[in-house]
Amino acid sequence: MDLQYSDADRAFRERARSWLATAVPREPRPAHGAAAAQFDRDWQRKQYEHGWAGVAWPKEFGGLGLTGLQQVIWYEELARARAPHYINTTYIALMHAGPTLIARGTEEQKAFHLPKILSGEALWCQGFSEPNAGSDLASLKTRGRVEGDAIFVNGSKMWTTDAKYADYQELLIRTDPASERHKGLTWLIGDMKAPGIDIKPIRTMLQDEHVNLVFYDEVRIPLADVVGEVNKGWSTALSTLSFERGLGFIGDQLDLYERVCRAIDLAGKVRLETGKLAIEDDGIAQKLASLKADALAIRSMTLAHITESDRTGDPGPKGSLMKLIVTATHKGLSETVGEMLGWDFLEFDGDRSTHPWTYDYLWSWVFTISGGTSEIQREITADRLLELPRAR
């Protein structure tokens, strides 16, 4: 594998760096609510209007049609420029709803939804997990009844991120009442403004309400909004999950190195209760060195994964292994910074811009669940990478 950047890659990096130098918003993103969602829409719209939206989306669907490696460069430059974090209210639309429509949607669905996603006009949420079907997604109970040209949905979804601000939802339901597990499921485009949808926010330890419980009471969804086929939605869902688990977190993987470097810089400025600089403590210095080595290894593995995905056209199961490693490194970095900052680390008002390290520490626990729990990622790694006997 050749990890040398081509002349085209280097030229792309210079263009990206030059644009970001003047384009990145100077004001911090609002911590919560509708103002945060509008900030995300505005930032996405700005990228779209200046030709930087969908760097790895095919040109025929409004993207730049660039290589996966150039997408890596883009994320590296976003981190370097301290641009708004890419995991925001536009994430689901851009990173897996849009790619799922490109791979499995009808021409009409693509023509209507993809431009709205790229421009930030439409935000999406994900309706997969349920109160009793989280990691074991195939046990979901939310049901749909096919009548005429529509499906009527009843049930509930849990942990639905940013449902209050979403325009559409990638919704997985059971349309064959006699089916079990992976059979009889259907993947739908749900209009979040449709009658019969009731959203109940859930307040978390991050002091926000970005996750929600969503109830469906006879919600009518046209059959034209089925992605794939009725009762064969598990296949479409696997496409969605492959985008989410495969390349959906590469921005976090690459941002990690910048965060480790910032932690090392911080260690040279803050003093421990003993009075000495944090970097002068042998234990902390050793942890930071190990974290930097891990972050460099993660970057190399990310480049290798991207190169393989470009060659095969399939993200494959290695994203699960990467997510496990990144999650552990995130937690280790946050805990080390907490050790450096002492009691100040416990001060948190829910605003990421004013307490970034505490926010990232709390988010590191969310990271063990979002996109599939660490237990599920281990099972995928064991089954599909190591070919060990299946646990269930």
N, C-alpha and C positions, 0 to 999 in steps of 0.2 A: 504494500500500500504506500502510495506517495503522498506525504503530508506537506509537500512544498506548495506554496501558493503560486498560482500562475500570474502572468502579467495582468490578465483580465481581473483576477481576484484582487490583486493589489490596487488596481485602478478603481475597482468597486469600493474598496475600503476607503480610499481617499475621498471619493464622492460622498459616501455616507458620512464620514467624519466631518467633512466640510459643511454639509447640510445641517447635521445635528448641532453643530457649534452655534448656530444662530436660531435654530427652530425649536429647541427644547424649551418647554414652558418655564418661565422663571418663578412663577408662583407655585407653592406646593399644592398637591392634590388635596381637596377637601377630605376629611377623614371618613365621612359616612354619608349615606343618604342620596337623595336625588341630585345634590350638587356634585357628588363624586361621580355619579353616572354621567352627568352632563359633561364634566371635565373629560371623562374617558371618550365620550362621543366626539368632543371637539378635537382632542389629540388625534384620534383615528381619522377624523375628517381632514385634518391638516396633512397627515401622511398621505392620504388618498389624493388630495388636490395637488400635491407636489411629486406624485409618482413613486411613493415609497410604501404603498399598501400591498400586501400579498406578495412578498418578495419571492416566495417559492410556489405560489399558485400559477397554474398554466396561463399563458397569455390569452388564450381564447375565453378565459373566464375572468378577465380583468386584472390578473396578476402580472408580475414581471417575468415569470418563466425562468427564474434563475436557478442555479444549482443549490443543492442542500448545503454545500460548503459556503456558498455566498450568503445563505440564510444564517449560518453560524457567524460569519463576519458581521452581519447586521446586528445580531444579538450582542456580540462583543462590543460593537461601537455604541449600542444603546446603553450598555452597562458603563462603559467608559465615560459617556456624556452625562451620566446620572439622569437619563430620560425616565419618564414615568414607567413604573414597572408594568411589564406586559400582562401579568396575571391581574386583570381588572375586569370590569363588567363586559368588555368586548371579547374576552378570552375564549369562551365557549363557542361563540359564533365563528371566530377566526380560526381556531385551532382544531375543532373537530366537527361542528355542525356544517360549516362551509365545505371542508374536505369530504365529509360524508355525502353531501349533495353532489359534489363534483363526481364522486365515484359511483353513487347509486341512485341519484335523483333523476327525474324526468327532465326533458329539455325545458318544459314550462316552469318547473320548480327552480331550475338553475337560473333561467332568465329573470325571474321575479326576485329571488332571494339573494343571489350572490352579489349583485351591485350594492344592495342595501347593507350587506354585511361589510364589504370592503370600505364603504364610505362612512361607516359608523351610524348610519341611519337606523339600523335595526340591531337591537341587542337580543341575545338568546340566553335561555337557561336550559338546564338538563333535568328531565323528569324520568330518571331511572330508579334510584333508590326509593325504598318504601320503609315504613315503620318496622316491618318484619322481613325485609328483603334488601339488605345493604350489600355486604360482600357476596352473599349468595343471591345474585341478581335473578337467576332463573326461577326463584321461588315467588316472584312478584304476583300480586293478586289484583291490582287495578285492572278493571275489565272494560271491554268495549263491545257494544252490540251493533251489528251491521244491520241497517235498515235503509233500503233504497240506495241513495247516492251518498250516504253519510254513515259515520260511526258515532255512537253515543257513549261517552266515557263516564264511568263512575268509579270512585275510589279515592286514594290519596297517595301523595309522594312526599318524601322526607329529605331534608338537607338540600333543598333546591336553592342553589346559590343565586342571589340577585333576582329572584322571581318577581319582586315588586317593581323592578325597572325594566324587565325583559319584555320584548315585543312578541317573541316566538319561543317555542320550546321544542327540544328534541324529546319526544314522549314515547316510552315503550310500555305497551299494555298487553293484556291477554284477551284475544278476540275469539278464541275457541274455548268455551267453558269446560269442555271435556279433556282438554290438553293438560299436560304436566311438563314441568321443567322448561326446556328450551323450545318445545314445540308450541304452536298456536299463539305466538306472539306477533305483534305488529308495531312497526316504527312509524310514528306520525309526526307531522309538523303541527304543533298546537299553537293556536292564536291565544296569547295570554290575556287578551281583552275580551274573549268570548264569554257570553253569559254562562253562569254556573261554576265559574272558577272562584275559589275563596282562598286567599293567601294569608297565612298566619306567621308573622316573623318569630324567629327564635333568637334570643339574645345569648351570645357566647362569651367566653372568657376574653375575647378580643374587644369586648365592650361595644359590639356592633350587632346589627340584625341582618347580616348579609345572607344568612341561610334561613330557609322557610319551610313550613309545612303547607302543602298545597292540597286542597280538597276539590274534587270534581263531582258535580251533580248534574247528570244528563247533559254534559258538554258536547255539543254537536261539532264534529270535525268532518269536512268533506272527504270522500274517498280519494279525491284528486290530491289530497295532502298525505297520502300513504307514500312512504319512501321504501322502495322494494315492492314486496307483495304482502297482501293480507295473510296472516298466519305464518309468515316466513320471516318475521322481523328479527329473529336472533342473528341471522346472517348479516343483516344491515347493522345491528348493534355491535357485532364483532368488528365491523369496519370502523365504527365510531370509537370503540375502545382501543383499536390498534393505533388510531391517530392520537388519542389522548395519552396512551401509555407509551407509544413509540417515540414520537418526536414532540409531543405536547409540552414537555418540560425542559427542552434543550436550553431555553432562555435562562432558567434557574440554574442549570448545570454550568453554564458559562459565566453567569453573574457571580457564582460562588467564589471564583478566584479573586475577583475585584473586592468582594466582601472580606475575604481573608486578608488581603493586602491592607484594607482599611482598618481591620482589627490589629494588625501588626503596627500600623502607624499610631493607632490609639494607645497601644501598649507602651509606646515611647513617650506618652504625654500624661497618663493618669498614674497616680500613686496609690499603692496599697495601704492598708491600715498600718503596716510596719514603717511606712514613710518612704520606701524605695519605689522606683518606677516599676511598673508591672513587667516590663521587658527584662528587668534585672533579676526577676524571680526565675530560678532554673526550671521549676515545674511548668510555669506558664509559657516560658520561652520554648520548652520542648513540645508542649501541646501545639503552639502556633506553628512551629516548624513542621510537625506531623500533619497538621491541617493544610498547610501550604502544599506539601507533597501530595496529599490526597486530592486537593483541588486541581493540581497540575495533571495528575493521573486521570481525573474525571474529564478534564478538557481533552486529553489525548484519546480517551475512550469515546467521547462524544464525536470527535472528528472521524474516528474509525467507523462508528455507527452510521454517521451521516454519509460517509463515502460508500459504505455497503448498501445503504438504502437507495442512494442515487443509482448504483449499479443494478440492483435487483428490482427496484420499484416497490419494495415491501419493507416497512419498518421492522417487521419481525418481532420476536419476543425479547430481544436484548434490552428493550426499553424498560422491562420489569426489573432486570438486574441493575440497570443504571439508576432507576428510581430508588432502589434499596440503598445503594451506595451514597447517593446524593442526600437522602433523608438522614442517614447516620452522620454524614459530615455536617449537614445543617445543624443538627442537634448538638454535635460536639463543639462547633464554632460558637453557637449561642451560649452554651454552658460555660465556655472558656471566657467569653466577654463578660458574662455575669459574675464570674470569679474576679475579674479585673475591676469591675465597677462597684461591687459591693452593694450597699444599701440603695445607692442611686438607681441600680438596675431594677428595683422593685417599684419605682415611681412610674406609673403608666396611666394615661388619661384616654386611651383608645385611639390616639393620633399617631400614625406611623411616622409622619414627618418630624415630630418632636421627640419621639422615643423609638427610633428605628430598631435598636438592638433588642429591646424588650418585646416589641411587636414581632420581630423575626423569631425570638425564642418561643413565643406562644404559637406562632405560625408553624414552627417546626413540628409541633405535636399534631396540628391539622394535617401536615404533609404526610404523616404516617397513615392517614385515612383517605384523603382525597385522591381521586384517580385510581382507586383500588387500594385496600389496606396492605400493609407490609406483609401480612400473612398470605394474602392472595398473590402478591408479587413473588413471594418465596415459592408458592405452589406452582406458579407459571414457570419460574426459573427451573425448578426441579423437574417438571413434566416436559416442557418444550425445549429447554436448553440441555439439561443433563440427562433427559430421557429416563428418569427414575420412575418406579411404580407410582401410579396415581394414588393420592390420599383418599379420594372419593370419586 
